[in-house]
Amino acid sequence: MLKQRIITALILAPLVIAGIFLLPFPAFVIALAAITMIGFWEWTQFVDAKSRMAAMMVPAITLCLSLAAIPSDVTALSVLAESHHTMLLVGGIWWLIASTLAITYPSSAKLWVKAPSLKYLFGLLTLIPFFWGILMLRAVHYAENPYHGAKLVLLVCCLVWAADSGAYFSGKRFGKHKMAPAVSPNKTIEGLIGGAALALLVTWGGAALMDIPFTSLGGLFVIAIITVIASVLGDLVESMFKRASGIKDSGNILPGHGGILDRIDSLTAALPVFALLYLWLL
């Protein structure tokens, strides 16, 4: 299993980086929409739908409506409108709510576990802001430098990967205090602290190396810390829905890793939260 995970990661990581940097913006939108729809397909397992194909109609229509209602060309995304800010704000509010649900699970499950419509809504709130958050970051200063936004997206990915790695090793070495034992027994407060410390270093070094400006060093640290916390909670939220549905992995599309949602769970929270802070609030 470990060998399979490593081989898949070695193949997948270069493909992801190549897609972020090399795809023309319209092709990037299409590729990201495809990934989002695969994520929705995996999410249909959580909603107790009689037909998964029929269940896909709601997210497909919602994504198309969002593309029709919100400017998605690179020029418009470079100068964010009120609709873009609203989408980022919706994503930020959702992750505050979702984090509360995960931390208080299983008590919180009484509110939604037998409500398929709520689980539909949770899927939309998880994946639609994720889609738009990436597009907005990718479009930053696109006219002046087509790769600037790509570096921003990569920075967030590196931040999340560093947080995951730091949390794993520090949690294994020092972990004593469980963060949300009913959802993910292996996650600890010590792991979160270790992951945050490594993510801060990676974000600071990555921003300097890739020449990504922040308002200040303090602003960089605030954005990095909040994004790390969001990424960890994003992982917990998906684990919560899988546990409530009796599912181990969201899919099997990635050998050794599970499904798309299993790989992007942290990013679904980290990317819109980072975009909200970096592009608007800070």
N, C-alpha and C positions, 0 to 999 in steps of 0.2 A: 504493500500500500504506500509506504513512504517513497519507494523508488518511483512509483507511478505518479505520485504527487509532484515530485521534483521534476520529472520529465515533462509533465503537463505545464508546470510553472515556467520551465526554461523555454518552452515553445510559446506559451501564451504571453509572457511579459514583453518580448520583443514585438509581437504582433500588436499588442495594445499600444505600445509606445509609437510604433510606426503609424498606426491609425491616427493617433492624436496629432502627430507632426506632419504626416505626408498626405493625408486625405484632403482634397479640396473641400471648402466649407459645405457646399451642398451635399457632397458624398458623406461628409462627417455627420451631417444631420440625419441622413438616411440610415447610416450604420448605427447611430445612437438610438434612433427610433426602433430599429430591429432588435437591439439589445433590450430596450425597454419593453417591447412586446413579448420577448421571450420571458422576461421577468414577470410580466402579467400572467403569461401562460402557467408559470410555476405557482403564482399566487392563487390561481383558481383552485388549487388543492385545499386552500384554507377556508373557502367559502361554502363548502358542502353543496356544490352545484351538481345538478343531475347530469348536465352536459357541459363539459369544459369548453367545447367549441362555442356553445351558446353564451357561456359566461364571458367569453372574450369580447363579445359585442360591446359591452359597457366601456371597458378600458380603451378599445380601439376607437370608438366614437368620441370618447372624451379627449384622447390624444389628438385626434384630427380636429376637433372643435377648438382645442387650445392653440393649435397651429394656425387655424383660421382667424382666431380672435386676437392673438398676440403676434406682433411683428417678429418674424424669425430670420429675415435676411441679415447678413453680417453687418450691413451699414446701420440698420435700426438697432441691432443688439449692441453696437458699439456706443450708442447714446441711449441709455436705458429710459424707457417711458414709464408712466405710472403703472401700466399693466405688468411690466417686468418686476417692478418693486413689489407689487401686490403678490405675484407668484412667489417671490423670495420670502415675503412675510408669511404667507400661508405655510410654506415649508418650515420656517423657523417655529411657528406656533405649533404645527403638528408634532415636531420632534420634542417640544416641551411636554405635550400631552402624552405622546407615545412613551417617553421616558418614564413618566409617572405610572403609566399602565404596567411597564415592565418591572419597575422597582417594587410595585405593590402587588405583583402577581403572586399567588393565584387569586387573591381577593378581588382584583380588578376584573378578572375573567367573567365574573357574574354579570358585568355590564354589557359584554359583547360576544361571549363565546357561543350563544345561541341566537345571534342576530346576524345572519348572512349579509344583510344590507350594510351593516356597520363594517364588516370585514371587507366588503367591496370598497367602501369609502376609505378604509385604512390603506388598502392597496393603492388607490388613486393618489392619496396624500403622500405616500411613500415614493412612488415612481414618477409621477408627473413633475413635481418640483426638482427631483433628481435630474430628469431630462433637461429641464430648462436651466437649472443651475450650471450644468456643464456647458450648454450652449453659450450662456452669458459670459462665462469665464473664457471660453475658447475665442470669443469675438473681441476681447479687450485689445484695443490699439491695433486691430487687424490691418487697417489701411497703412499704418506706419511700419508695422512689423508683423507679418502673418504668423510668426512663431511665438510671439509674446504670450498670447492667450494659451497656446499649447504648453508653454513652460509653467503657467499658472496651474493648469489641470494636472500636469505631471508633479508639481510641487505638492498638491493635495494628496495625490496617490502615494508619493514618497512619505508624506507625513503619516498617512494611515498605515502603510506597511511598517514604518518605524515604530509606531505606537503598538501595533500587533506584536512585533518581534520583542520590543522592550517589555511589554506586559507579560509575554510568555516566559521569558527568562527570569525576570524579577519576581513574577508570581511563583514560578517553580522554586526559586531559591528562598524567597522571603515571605511568600504568601501565607497569611493566617486568617485574615478577616474577610469573609465572603461578602461579595458585593450584592448579588441577587441569587442566593442559593437555590431558590425554587425554579429559576429559569436556566441558569448556567452555573453549576456548582464549582467549576474550576476558576471562575473569575474572582479576583480578590482586589481589595483596596490597594494593597502593596503593588500588585501587578499594574493597576491603573497609574500609580505614581511613577513606577519605572518606565512604563510606556510613554507617559507624558514627558518625562525628562529626556528620553531619547528623541521623541518627536520634536521637542523644542530645538535640540541641537541640529537635527536634520533640516528643520524648517529654516533656521537661521543660516546654516551653511548653504542650503539649497538656494535660498533667496539671494545670497551674496554671489554664489557661483553662477547663477542664471540671470543675474542683474534684474531681479524683480523688486520694484520699489514698494515699501510700506511707509505709512505716515510717520512712524517712529519705531524704535526698537521695542518700546513698550506695547505699541499697537500690534507688532508682529507676535509678541509673546501672548497677548490676550487672545488674538485670533487663533493662534496655534493651540492654546490650552482648551478653549471652548470647542474647537473643531475635534480635538482628541477625545474629549468627553462625549461629544455627539457621535463620533465613530464607534466608540465602545458601546454606547447605548443603542446605536443602530444594529449592532451585532446582537445585543440582548433582545431587542424587539423582534427580530426575525426568529430567534431561538424560542421566544415566547409563543409566537404563532405556530411554529413547528411542534412544540411540545403540546400545545392545546389541541392540535390536529393529529397527534400521534405519528408524526413524520420525522424521520432521521435527517434526510437530505431533501432539499427542494427539487432536485432532479439528478440526472446522471450524464448530462451533456459534457461535463469536464471530468475525465477519468481521474480518480483519486481525490477529486475536490467536490464532487456533487454537482449541483446546478448553478445557474447564473446567479440566482439570489444568494447562494452560499458564498459566492466570491465577491459580490458587490454590496452585501448587507451593510458593512461599515461605510462604504462610499455613498450609499443612498442617503445617509444622514450627513456625512462629512462635507460632501460637495455643495449641497444647497446652503448649509449653515456657513461654510467658508465664504461662499458667494454673497450671502446676505451681509456678512460682516465686512468683507473686503470691498465690495462694490457699492455699498450703501451706508451702513451704519458707522463704519470706521474708515 
